[in-house]
Each structure stands twice: as structure tokens, then as C-alpha cells.
Amino acid sequence: MTFNYKLRNALAGATALTVAFAGTIAHAWEPTKPIDFVIMAGAGGGADQIARFIQSTAEKEDLTVRPLVPNNKGGGSGAEALIALNGTKDPDHTILVTLNSFFTTPLRQENLGIDISTFTPIAMMGVDPFVLWVHKDAGISSFEDWVSTVQEQDGEYVMGGTGRGQEDSLVITWLEQNYDLNIKYIPYSGGGEVAKELAGKQIMATVNNPAEARGFFANGDVVPLVAFSDERLPNLPDVPTIKELGKDFSYYNQRAVVGPPGMSDEAAEYYRDLFQQIYDTTDWQEYMSAESLEALPQTAEEAREYWNLQIENHKELMSKMEEGA
């Protein structure tokens, strides 16, 4: 199956986030109290790291008149966060850092009654590639060796990831179906915990984002085998992509910020300007480079088109997962 998460061609007309700002812009609307900065994942994972870096950058640069207050709500594969946004009594002081569970959780849990098309696009801060990691003590140095090892273990090979039906499990299921593998999957609450479990040898492999595995990689605890990106990652130049190995597949986690249903147009514009300023800081640009985030700029209209496309793509991936269950 061909599945390019970034869909460059579909978004080729996106407006780049390159506007230079000089100081804080005067707005018709500004927050009058701290902003509830909801994170639809647990502590330590990629979404949590990004949210807290954004918060610290906004504070350092004095970009907002009221602070962003990180608030982890990762329960139910992000359902807790979506419910909180959907039912907030103060939509103008509530925003959400998303990942791909923004698409998958409403599809998997229809009883939630969440329609993401009613949410408010704010900013796409980048997309985060997935990488296959093993522990250094596994003695595996290539993707081909890994495939052979998993096949030999015939159902006893154990991988971990964030939740069931979420990003990690979708990529792992894709690996199973495309390489005739049988993998035991253990769900965890967040990417930080997943990375820690691999470093502690409680599981045998993961498909963590580079930011989540960075510390353990720097310490030499884990080894990257293949990247699910369109091109080789600058920070992992010796790691091949799955496309180089013959499969037309790439998969990225979105790192986007959205507002709840009912957010006023004035508040939405305030937050779009705020995140534009954050995006343009040297700190954020350096963070993107260090953490292997790739740019995918979007206008609000293009964001909605992107959501629709990703809903359809994830329906297909999840259908494939169910067929293999």
C-alpha cells in the first residue's frame, strides 16, 4: 500500500510560515487569564516535549500576555483531551497540542461523539517521522537482520508503543503485514515511557520518534535501523528509509495546535499570530533541526483539507489492521 503521510503534492500551495514579527502584535482580542494548553498524550513523549518547549519559548520571548499552562490529558488514547476541548466552557482560553490520535481516536471510539471538523485550526508546527529502534545488546545492525530475527521468534517478539490503534501500533501492524511478521504488542501511555522500556530491555523494539529516543540514542543504549520518512533524516544520515528498501511508505506524527469548537474568530487569529511568532524564533527553528521535525506549513483552510485527507488515510490503515487482527 502506498501511504505518504506528508502528502507534499496535496499541500504544495501552502503558505510558508516565514513572516517576521517585531514585538507583540496589538490584537482586538487578547487572553485575560492563563491559557489551558492541553496535551493529548502523557508526560515525556513527543507531544509533551514539544508543548513544554513551546511554552518556555513563549515565556522567554514574552510573546503572550497570559501564560500557556501545559495540561496532560492522555487518557483513552487522547480521548480525555478531545472530550475536554469539545466540552470546554471557555473555548477562547483553551488550545490543544495534537498528534495523529486526533484522527484515529474519534474513528476508533465513535461513541465519543467527537467531530474534529468542528475544531479550530491554529498552527502546524511540524511533522515528526517514525524510526525503528532496537536495544544495542540485541546484536542487530540492519533492518534485514531485524526482519529475520522477528520471523525466527514466530510470535514471541515483543514491541511496545503508545496505545492500541494509535500511531505506533499502526506502523507495527504495517510491518507485520508487509514482511510476514507476528509481533506481540504492549501498549503504554506515552512515547517517553515506551523509549524507557526499550532502554531497560523490557521490550525488544519500538517505532519511536527521534525526539523520544534521543537521550537513549545519545547514551548508546538504542540503535536505529530504518526511518519511515520520505528522505534520510539529517540527524540519522546512515539510517536508510523504508522507501530505499523497496516499500512506498512513509508515516509522520503531526505536531499541530488546534482550538476547540466555538472558539471566536478573534481568539483564533490571536493564537495563529502567537504560534507564527513562536515558529519564527531561532529557538524553535533550532529545536526542529535537533529533533528531526520537518516543516509542513498550512493555512487554516489547508489544515481542514489535510484533516479530511488524513481521516481517509487512517481509515484505510485501521481497516488493514482489523483485517490482520
C-alpha positions in Angstrom: 0.0 0.0 0.0 1.2 3.5 -0.9 0.8 5.8 2.0 2.7 9.1 2.2 1.7 10.9 5.4 3.1 14.3 4.4 1.3 14.5 1.1 3.6 17.1 -0.3 1.8 17.4 -3.6 -1.6 17.9 -2.0 -0.2 20.8 0.1 2.2 22.3 -2.4 0.4 25.6 -2.3 0.6 26.0 1.4 1.8 29.4 2.6 5.2 29.2 4.3 5.5 30.3 7.9 8.2 32.9 7.3 6.6 36.2 8.4 8.9 38.2 10.5 7.5 39.8 13.6 8.8 42.7 15.6 7.5 42.5 19.1 3.9 41.6 20.1 1.2 42.5 17.7 -1.8 44.5 19.0 -5.0 42.5 18.8 -8.7 43.2 19.1 -8.8 40.2 21.5 -6.2 39.0 24.0 -6.4 36.4 26.7 -7.5 37.7 30.1 -6.3 34.6 32.1 -3.9 31.7 31.8 -4.4 29.6 28.7 -5.2 25.9 29.2 -2.6 24.2 26.9 -4.0 20.7 26.7 -1.7 17.9 25.5 -3.3 14.8 24.2 -0.6 12.5 25.5 1.2 11.6 28.7 4.4 13.1 30.2 7.7 12.6 28.5 6.5 11.8 24.9 7.0 13.9 21.8 3.8 15.9 22.2 4.6 16.7 25.8 8.2 17.7 25.0 7.0 20.0 22.2 4.3 21.6 24.2 6.7 22.4 27.1 9.3 23.8 24.7 6.6 26.0 23.1 5.5 27.2 26.5 9.1 28.0 27.5 9.8 29.8 24.2 6.7 31.9 24.5 7.7 32.9 28.1 11.3 33.6 27.2 10.4 35.8 24.3 7.5 37.5 26.2 5.1 36.7 23.3 1.8 36.4 25.2 0.1 38.5 27.8 -1.1 35.4 29.7 0.9 32.2 30.2 0.4 28.9 28.4 -0.2 26.2 31.1 0.7 22.7 29.9 -2.0 20.2 30.9 -1.5 16.5 30.1 -4.7 14.6 29.2 -3.5 11.4 27.5 -6.2 9.0 28.8 -8.1 6.8 26.4 -5.5 7.4 23.6 -6.2 11.1 23.7 -10.0 10.8 24.2 -9.7 12.6 27.5 -8.1 15.6 25.7 -10.7 15.6 22.9 -13.6 15.5 25.4 -12.1 18.3 27.4 -11.7 20.5 24.3 -15.1 19.6 22.9 -16.9 20.5 26.2 -14.8 23.4 27.4 -16.8 26.3 28.9 -14.1 28.7 27.8 -13.1 28.0 24.2 -11.1 31.2 23.8 -8.7 30.2 26.6 -8.2 26.5 25.7 -6.0 25.1 23.0 -4.7 21.6 22.2 -1.4 20.1 21.1 -2.3 17.1 18.8 -0.7 14.1 17.3 -2.3 11.5 15.0 -4.7 10.3 17.6 -6.5 13.5 16.7 -7.6 11.4 13.7 -7.6 7.9 15.0 -9.3 8.1 18.4 -12.6 9.6 17.0 -12.6 6.9 14.4 -12.0 4.1 16.9 -14.3 5.5 19.6 -17.3 6.7 17.7 -19.3 6.8 21.0 -17.3 9.9 22.0 -19.3 11.9 19.6 -16.2 13.9 18.5 -16.3 15.6 15.1 -12.8 17.1 14.5 -14.1 19.1 11.6 -15.7 21.4 14.3 -12.4 22.1 15.9 -10.4 25.3 15.1 -7.2 25.1 13.1 -4.4 27.1 14.7 -0.9 26.1 13.6 1.1 23.1 12.1 4.4 23.3 14.0 5.9 20.4 12.0 5.7 16.7 11.4 7.6 14.1 13.2 9.0 10.9 11.5 9.0 7.4 12.9 12.1 5.3 13.3 12.5 1.6 14.2 14.8 1.2 17.2 16.3 -1.9 18.9 18.5 -2.2 22.0 22.2 -2.2 21.4 22.6 -5.6 23.1 20.2 -7.2 20.6 23.2 -7.5 18.2 21.0 -6.4 15.3 22.7 -3.9 12.9 20.3 -3.8 9.9 16.6 -3.9 9.1 17.1 -7.1 7.2 18.6 -8.8 10.3 15.7 -7.5 12.3 13.1 -9.0 10.0 14.9 -12.3 10.1 15.1 -12.2 13.9 11.3 -11.4 14.3 10.4 -14.2 11.8 12.6 -16.7 13.7 10.8 -15.9 17.0 7.5 -16.7 15.4 5.1 -14.7 17.7 7.4 -14.3 20.7 9.0 -11.0 19.6 7.8 -8.1 21.8 7.4 -4.5 20.8 5.8 -1.6 22.7 4.0 1.6 21.6 1.5 4.2 22.6 -1.9 2.7 22.9 -3.8 0.4 20.6 -5.0 1.7 17.2 -2.6 4.7 17.6 0.4 5.7 15.5 2.9 3.2 16.9 0.5 0.2 16.5 -0.4 1.3 13.0 3.2 1.3 11.9 3.9 -2.0 13.6 0.9 -3.6 12.0 2.1 -2.3 8.7 5.4 -4.0 9.3 3.7 -7.3 10.2 1.6 -7.3 7.1 4.3 -6.3 4.7 7.1 -8.5 6.0 5.1 -11.6 7.2 5.8 -10.9 10.9 4.0 -11.9 14.1 4.7 -9.4 16.9 3.4 -9.2 20.5 2.4 -5.6 21.1 2.3 -3.9 24.6 0.6 -0.6 24.8 1.9 2.2 27.0 0.6 5.6 28.0 3.2 7.7 26.1 6.3 7.8 23.9 8.6 8.7 26.8 7.6 5.5 28.7 8.0 3.4 25.5 11.5 4.7 25.0 12.4 4.0 28.6 11.1 0.4 28.4 13.3 -0.3 25.4 16.3 1.1 27.1 15.6 -1.1 30.1 15.1 -4.1 27.9 11.5 -4.7 28.9 10.6 -4.8 25.2 12.6 -5.7 22.1 11.9 -2.8 19.7 9.9 0.4 19.2 9.0 2.8 16.4 9.5 5.9 18.5 10.0 9.4 17.1 13.6 10.6 17.2 12.9 13.1 20.0 11.6 10.4 22.2 14.6 8.2 21.8 17.2 10.9 21.6 18.6 10.7 25.1 18.9 6.9 24.9 20.4 7.1 21.5 23.0 9.6 22.7 23.9 7.3 25.5 24.4 4.4 23.1 21.5 2.4 24.5 19.4 2.1 21.4 20.2 1.6 17.7 18.1 3.0 14.8 17.5 0.6 11.9 15.2 2.2 9.4 13.3 5.5 9.1 9.7 5.8 7.9 10.4 9.2 6.3 10.4 10.4 2.7 14.2 11.0 2.8 17.0 10.2 5.2 17.0 12.2 8.3 19.8 14.7 8.7 20.4 13.7 12.3 20.5 10.0 11.3 22.3 10.1 7.9 23.4 6.5 7.9 19.9 5.1 8.6 18.0 4.1 5.4 14.4 4.9 4.7 11.9 2.1 4.2 11.4 3.5 0.7 15.0 2.8 0.0 14.4 -0.8 1.0 11.6 -1.2 -1.6 8.3 -0.1 0.1 6.5 3.0 -0.9 5.5 4.0 2.6 6.2 6.9 5.0 4.5 7.9 8.2 4.7 11.1 10.3 3.2 12.3 13.5 1.6 15.7 13.2 2.7 18.3 15.8 -0.2 20.7 15.4 -2.1 23.1 17.6 -5.9 23.4 17.4 -8.6 25.3 19.2 -12.0 23.8 20.4 -15.3 24.2 18.7 -16.8 27.6 19.3 -13.5 29.5 19.5 -14.2 33.1 18.4 -12.6 34.3 15.2 -10.7 37.0 17.1 -9.2 34.4 19.5 -8.2 32.1 16.7 -6.4 34.9 14.9 -4.6 35.8 18.2 -3.3 32.3 18.6 -2.4 32.0 14.9 -0.2 35.1 15.3 1.2 33.8 18.5 2.3 30.5 17.1 3.6 32.2 14.0 5.9 34.2 16.2 6.9 31.1 18.1 7.6 29.2 14.9 9.8 32.1 13.6 12.0 32.2 16.7 15.6 30.9 16.4 14.9 28.6 19.3 12.0 26.8 17.5 13.9 26.5 14.3 16.9 25.0 16.1 14.5 22.7 18.0 13.0 21.4 14.8 16.5 20.7 13.4 17.7 19.0 16.6 14.6 16.8 16.9 14.3 15.9 13.2 10.9 17.7 12.8 10.1 18.6 9.2 8.1 21.7 8.1 4.6 21.3 6.7 3.1 24.8 6.6 -0.6 25.2 6.2 -3.3 27.9 6.2 -6.4 27.2 8.2 -8.3 26.2 5.1 -5.5 23.9 4.0 -5.4 22.4 7.5 -9.1 21.4 7.2 -8.3 19.8 3.8 -5.4 18.0 5.4 -7.6 16.7 8.2 -10.1 15.2 5.7 -7.3 13.5 3.8 -5.8 12.1 7.0 -9.1 10.7 8.2 -9.4 8.8 4.9 -5.8 7.6 5.1 -6.2 6.4 8.7 -9.4 4.7 7.9 -7.5 2.7 5.3 -4.7 1.9 7.7 -7.0 0.9 10.5 -9.0 -1.3 8.1 -5.8 -3.1 7.2 -5.1 -3.5 10.9 -8.5 -5.0 11.6 -8.1 -7.4 8.6 -4.9 -8.7 10.2 -6.2 -9.0 13.7 
